[in-house]
Amino acid sequence: MTLCQSIFMELGRTEAKFFGISSLPLVEIPHHPSGGALPGEHRADAEGAVDKVGAILTLKM
């Protein structure tokens, strides 16, 4: 499993396919330009990904 910013999702899927792991689960998190995130935004992004990560780790996708 890989956490991937939204801006890089297409690249992540392409790279996974190229390296023969097209079934690699990618968990999308929002993209914030460097230094552009407000206080607490990264925490909110992480909390939003927790359920997706848990589902993948327990195979409840």
The first five atom37 places (N, CA, C, CB, O) and aatype in JSON, in Angstrom:
{
  "aatype": [12, 16, 10, 4, 5, 15, 9, 13, 12, 6, 10, 7, 1, 16, 6, 0, 11, 13, 13, 7, 9, 15, 15, 10, 14, 10, 19, 6, 9, 14, 8, 8, 14, 15, 7, 7, 0, 10, 14, 7, 6, 8, 1, 0, 3, 0, 6, 7, 0, 19, 3, 11, 19, 7, 0, 9, 10, 16, 10, 11, 12],
  "atom_mask": [
    [1, 1, 1, 1, 1],
    [1, 1, 1, 1, 1],
    [1, 1, 1, 1, 1],
    [1, 1, 1, 1, 1],
    [1, 1, 1, 1, 1],
    [1, 1, 1, 1, 1],
    [1, 1, 1, 1, 1],
    [1, 1, 1, 1, 1],
    [1, 1, 1, 1, 1],
    [1, 1, 1, 1, 1],
    [1, 1, 1, 1, 1],
    [1, 1, 1, 0, 1],
    [1, 1, 1, 1, 1],
    [1, 1, 1, 1, 1],
    [1, 1, 1, 1, 1],
    [1, 1, 1, 1, 1],
    [1, 1, 1, 1, 1],
    [1, 1, 1, 1, 1],
    [1, 1, 1, 1, 1],
    [1, 1, 1, 0, 1],
    [1, 1, 1, 1, 1],
    [1, 1, 1, 1, 1],
    [1, 1, 1, 1, 1],
    [1, 1, 1, 1, 1],
    [1, 1, 1, 1, 1],
    [1, 1, 1, 1, 1],
    [1, 1, 1, 1, 1],
    [1, 1, 1, 1, 1],
    [1, 1, 1, 1, 1],
    [1, 1, 1, 1, 1],
    [1, 1, 1, 1, 1],
    [1, 1, 1, 1, 1],
    [1, 1, 1, 1, 1],
    [1, 1, 1, 1, 1],
    [1, 1, 1, 0, 1],
    [1, 1, 1, 0, 1],
    [1, 1, 1, 1, 1],
    [1, 1, 1, 1, 1],
    [1, 1, 1, 1, 1],
    [1, 1, 1, 0, 1],
    [1, 1, 1, 1, 1],
    [1, 1, 1, 1, 1],
    [1, 1, 1, 1, 1],
    [1, 1, 1, 1, 1],
    [1, 1, 1, 1, 1],
    [1, 1, 1, 1, 1],
    [1, 1, 1, 1, 1],
    [1, 1, 1, 0, 1],
    [1, 1, 1, 1, 1],
    [1, 1, 1, 1, 1],
    [1, 1, 1, 1, 1],
    [1, 1, 1, 1, 1],
    [1, 1, 1, 1, 1],
    [1, 1, 1, 0, 1],
    [1, 1, 1, 1, 1],
    [1, 1, 1, 1, 1],
    [1, 1, 1, 1, 1],
    [1, 1, 1, 1, 1],
    [1, 1, 1, 1, 1],
    [1, 1, 1, 1, 1],
    [1, 1, 1, 1, 1]
  ],
  "atom_positions": [
    [[0.83, -1.16, 0.0], [0.0, 0.0, 0.0], [0.89, 1.23, 0.0], [-0.95, -0.01, 1.2], [1.96, 1.26, 0.61]],
    [[0.4, 2.25, -0.71], [1.13, 3.5, -0.8], [0.16, 4.66, -0.62], [1.88, 3.6, -2.15], [-0.91, 4.68, -1.23]],
    [[0.53, 5.62, 0.22], [-0.21, 6.87, 0.31], [0.28, 7.76, -0.8], [-0.05, 7.55, 1.72], [1.49, 7.91, -0.99]],
    [[-0.64, 8.35, -1.53], [-0.26, 9.11, -2.72], [-1.09, 10.39, -2.8], [-0.45, 8.25, -4.0], [-2.32, 10.35, -2.71]],
    [[-0.41, 11.51, -2.96], [-1.14, 12.76, -3.11], [-1.93, 12.73, -4.41], [-0.18, 13.98, -3.09], [-1.51, 12.13, -5.41]],
    [[-3.09, 13.39, -4.38], [-4.01, 13.36, -5.52], [-3.33, 13.75, -6.83], [-5.18, 14.28, -5.26], [-3.64, 13.18, -7.88]],
    [[-2.43, 14.7, -6.79], [-1.76, 15.16, -8.0], [-0.88, 14.07, -8.63], [-0.91, 16.39, -7.68], [-0.57, 14.15, -9.82]],
    [[-0.48, 13.06, -7.85], [0.41, 12.02, -8.35], [-0.27, 10.66, -8.55], [1.55, 11.86, -7.4], [0.41, 9.67, -8.82]],
    [[-1.59, 10.59, -8.43], [-2.29, 9.3, -8.53], [-2.09, 8.65, -9.9], [-3.78, 9.49, -8.27], [-1.81, 7.45, -9.97]],
    [[-2.23, 9.4, -10.97], [-2.06, 8.81, -12.3], [-0.65, 8.28, -12.47], [-2.38, 9.85, -13.4], [-0.45, 7.18, -13.01]],
    [[0.34, 9.04, -12.03], [1.73, 8.6, -12.1], [1.94, 7.34, -11.25], [2.68, 9.72, -11.64], [2.62, 6.41, -11.68]],
    [[1.36, 7.31, -10.07], [1.49, 6.14, -9.2], [0.94, 4.88, -9.85], [0.0, 0.0, 0.0], [1.56, 3.82, -9.78]],
    [[-0.23, 5.0, -10.47], [-0.83, 3.84, -11.15], [0.04, 3.38, -12.33], [-2.26, 4.19, -11.65], [0.24, 2.18, -12.54]],
    [[0.55, 4.34, -13.08], [1.41, 4.02, -14.22], [2.68, 3.33, -13.77], [1.75, 5.29, -15.01], [3.09, 2.33, -14.36]],
    [[3.32, 3.86, -12.73], [4.56, 3.27, -12.22], [4.3, 1.87, -11.65], [5.18, 4.17, -11.12], [5.09, 0.95, -11.89]],
    [[3.21, 1.7, -10.92], [2.9, 0.38, -10.37], [2.73, -0.64, -11.5], [1.62, 0.44, -9.5], [3.22, -1.77, -11.41]],
    [[2.02, -0.23, -12.55], [1.83, -1.13, -13.7], [3.17, -1.44, -14.36], [0.87, -0.5, -14.73], [3.44, -2.6, -14.69]],
    [[4.02, -0.44, -14.55], [5.32, -0.62, -15.19], [6.18, -1.62, -14.41], [6.04, 0.73, -15.3], [6.87, -2.44, -15.0]],
    [[6.13, -1.54, -13.08], [6.94, -2.43, -12.26], [6.26, -3.76, -11.94], [7.29, -1.74, -10.97], [6.75, -4.53, -11.12]],
    [[5.12, -4.02, -12.59], [4.45, -5.32, -12.45], [3.64, -5.49, -11.18], [0.0, 0.0, 0.0], [3.34, -6.61, -10.78]],
    [[3.28, -4.39, -10.56], [2.46, -4.48, -9.33], [1.21, -3.61, -9.49], [3.29, -4.04, -8.08], [0.89, -2.79, -8.62]],
    [[0.51, -3.81, -10.59], [-0.65, -2.98, -10.89], [-1.75, -3.1, -9.84], [-1.2, -3.34, -12.24], [-2.64, -2.25, -9.78]],
    [[-1.7, -4.14, -9.02], [-2.72, -4.28, -7.97], [-2.32, -3.58, -6.67], [-2.97, -5.76, -7.7], [-3.02, -3.69, -5.67]],
    [[-1.19, -2.85, -6.7], [-0.75, -2.11, -5.51], [-1.83, -1.14, -5.08], [0.58, -1.35, -5.8], [-2.23, -0.28, -5.86]],
    [[-2.33, -1.26, -3.86], [-3.35, -0.31, -3.4], [-2.74, 1.08, -3.2], [-3.99, -0.81, -2.09], [-1.72, 1.23, -2.53]],
    [[-3.38, 2.07, -3.79], [-2.98, 3.46, -3.61], [-4.08, 4.17, -2.83], [-2.7, 4.16, -4.98], [-5.24, 4.15, -3.24]],
    [[-3.72, 4.79, -1.74], [-4.66, 5.56, -0.95], [-4.42, 7.03, -1.27], [-4.52, 5.27, 0.6], [-3.33, 7.56, -1.04]],
    [[-5.45, 7.68, -1.81], [-5.3, 9.06, -2.24], [-5.49, 10.02, -1.06], [-6.3, 9.39, -3.35], [-6.44, 9.91, -0.29]],
    [[-4.56, 10.96, -0.96], [-4.68, 12.03, 0.03], [-4.6, 13.35, -0.74], [-3.56, 11.93, 1.14], [-3.96, 13.41, -1.79]],
    [[-5.24, 14.4, -0.22], [-5.24, 15.67, -0.94], [-3.84, 16.24, -1.12], [-6.11, 16.68, -0.21], [-2.93, 15.99, -0.32]],
    [[-3.68, 17.01, -2.18], [-2.39, 17.66, -2.47], [-2.44, 19.09, -1.96], [-2.08, 17.63, -3.99], [-3.41, 19.81, -2.2]],
    [[-1.39, 19.5, -1.27], [-1.23, 20.89, -0.84], [0.1, 21.38, -1.41], [-1.27, 21.02, 0.73], [1.13, 20.74, -1.21]],
    [[0.08, 22.49, -2.12], [1.36, 23.03, -2.61], [2.32, 23.23, -1.43], [1.14, 24.38, -3.36], [1.89, 23.47, -0.3]],
    [[3.6, 23.12, -1.7], [4.6, 23.24, -0.65], [4.36, 24.48, 0.2], [6.01, 23.28, -1.25], [4.32, 25.6, -0.31]],
    [[4.2, 24.26, 1.47], [3.99, 25.36, 2.4], [2.61, 25.97, 2.34], [0.0, 0.0, 0.0], [2.34, 26.95, 3.04]],
    [[1.72, 25.41, 1.53], [0.4, 26.01, 1.37], [-0.67, 25.46, 2.28], [0.0, 0.0, 0.0], [-1.8, 25.94, 2.25]],
    [[-0.35, 24.46, 3.07], [-1.34, 23.86, 3.95], [-1.52, 24.73, 5.2], [-0.94, 22.43, 4.34], [-0.56, 25.24, 5.76]],
    [[-2.75, 24.86, 5.59], [-3.05, 25.59, 6.82], [-2.84, 24.68, 8.02], [-4.49, 26.13, 6.8], [-2.87, 23.46, 7.88]],
    [[-2.63, 25.25, 9.2], [-2.47, 24.42, 10.4], [-3.65, 23.45, 10.55], [-2.33, 25.3, 11.66], [-4.81, 23.85, 10.48]],
    [[-3.34, 22.19, 10.75], [-4.37, 21.17, 10.94], [-4.81, 20.46, 9.68], [0.0, 0.0, 0.0], [-5.45, 19.41, 9.76]],
    [[-4.48, 20.99, 8.52], [-4.93, 20.35, 7.27], [-4.3, 18.97, 7.07], [-4.6, 21.24, 6.08], [-4.98, 18.04, 6.65]],
    [[-3.02, 18.84, 7.37], [-2.38, 17.54, 7.18], [-2.97, 16.5, 8.13], [-0.86, 17.65, 7.41], [-3.14, 15.34, 7.75]],
    [[-3.29, 16.91, 9.33], [-3.92, 15.99, 10.28], [-5.29, 15.55, 9.74], [-4.08, 16.66, 11.68], [-5.63, 14.37, 9.79]],
    [[-6.06, 16.49, 9.24], [-7.37, 16.16, 8.67], [-7.21, 15.21, 7.49], [-8.1, 17.45, 8.24], [-8.01, 14.29, 7.33]],
    [[-6.2, 15.43, 6.65], [-5.95, 14.54, 5.51], [-5.64, 13.13, 5.99], [-4.79, 15.08, 4.65], [-6.15, 12.15, 5.46]],
    [[-4.78, 13.04, 7.02], [-4.4, 11.73, 7.56], [-5.61, 11.03, 8.17], [-3.29, 11.89, 8.62], [-5.81, 9.83, 7.96]],
    [[-6.4, 11.77, 8.9], [-7.6, 11.16, 9.51], [-8.56, 10.67, 8.43], [-8.31, 12.16, 10.44], [-9.25, 9.67, 8.62]],
    [[-8.62, 11.38, 7.31], [-9.48, 10.97, 6.21], [-9.01, 9.69, 5.54], [0.0, 0.0, 0.0], [-9.8, 8.98, 4.92]],
    [[-7.72, 9.39, 5.64], [-7.15, 8.2, 5.01], [-7.17, 6.98, 5.92], [-5.74, 8.48, 4.57], [-6.98, 5.86, 5.45]],
    [[-7.4, 7.18, 7.22], [-7.3, 6.08, 8.19], [-8.24, 4.92, 7.85], [-7.62, 6.59, 9.59], [-7.81, 3.77, 7.87]],
    [[-9.48, 5.2, 7.53], [-10.42, 4.12, 7.22], [-10.0, 3.35, 5.97], [-11.83, 4.69, 7.01], [-10.11, 2.12, 5.93]],
    [[-9.51, 4.06, 4.96], [-9.06, 3.4, 3.73], [-7.85, 2.5, 4.02], [-8.71, 4.44, 2.65], [-7.79, 1.37, 3.54]],
    [[-6.91, 3.01, 4.79], [-5.72, 2.24, 5.13], [-6.13, 1.0, 5.95], [-4.71, 3.11, 5.91], [-5.65, -0.1, 5.69]],
    [[-7.0, 1.19, 6.94], [-7.47, 0.07, 7.74], [-8.15, -1.0, 6.91], [0.0, 0.0, 0.0], [-7.94, -2.19, 7.15]],
    [[-8.95, -0.59, 5.95], [-9.66, -1.54, 5.09], [-8.65, -2.35, 4.26], [-10.65, -0.8, 4.16], [-8.81, -3.56, 4.09]],
    [[-7.64, -1.68, 3.75], [-6.63, -2.39, 2.94], [-5.84, -3.35, 3.81], [-5.68, -1.39, 2.26], [-5.61, -4.49, 3.41]],
    [[-5.43, -2.91, 4.99], [-4.62, -3.76, 5.85], [-5.37, -4.98, 6.37], [-4.11, -2.96, 7.0], [-4.77, -6.01, 6.68]],
    [[-6.69, -4.86, 6.47], [-7.49, -5.99, 6.95], [-8.24, -6.69, 5.81], [-8.48, -5.51, 8.01], [-9.09, -7.55, 6.04]],
    [[-7.89, -6.32, 4.58], [-8.47, -6.91, 3.38], [-9.99, -6.75, 3.31], [-8.12, -8.37, 3.31], [-10.68, -7.64, 2.81]],
    [[-10.51, -5.63, 3.81], [-11.96, -5.34, 3.76], [-12.24, -4.27, 2.71], [-12.48, -4.88, 5.15], [-13.0, -3.33, 2.95]],
    [[-11.61, -4.44, 1.55], [-11.76, -3.45, 0.47], [-13.03, -3.72, -0.31], [-10.54, -3.47, -0.49], [-13.34, -3.0, -1.26]]
  ]
}
